[in-house]
Amino acid sequence: GELPQKDTSISSNDNNETPAPTVLEGVRVTDLDADSRDMIHAPANLKGALVVEIDPDSDAYRAGLRQGYVIEEIDRRPVQSAADAMKIAQSAPKDKSVLMRAWGEGQSRYFTLGGK
């Protein structure tokens, strides 16, 4: 099936300005709703931002994040929605590695992003 189209992207904003790179550069997320939860067979208590698109050249993809995963934490801060994910990603340190936890394929796992 197709993932929902209402999403938040790190690559665009209302002012048509290019945002500073973040740990989620190249990742588009949306809020996790009942339909998408059923589609990915996510547990009822799972909260976070659903990855709807990811650039294969992005750091997040190279770290192992995939479409259909749910971002639960970024930099040890809980993610409740797509807006949370973008806000936390933009405030995360850009000069050191950031730990992210995401649920996918039936389990939660950690990813290390950034640190260039």
Protein Blocks (a to p, Z undefined) as FASTA:
>chain_A
ZZdfbdcdfkbcfkopacdddfkgoiacddddfklmmmnopafklgcdddfbdcfkbmkl
mnopaehiacfbgghiacfbfklmmmmmmmpcfkbccdddddeehiacdddeehZZ
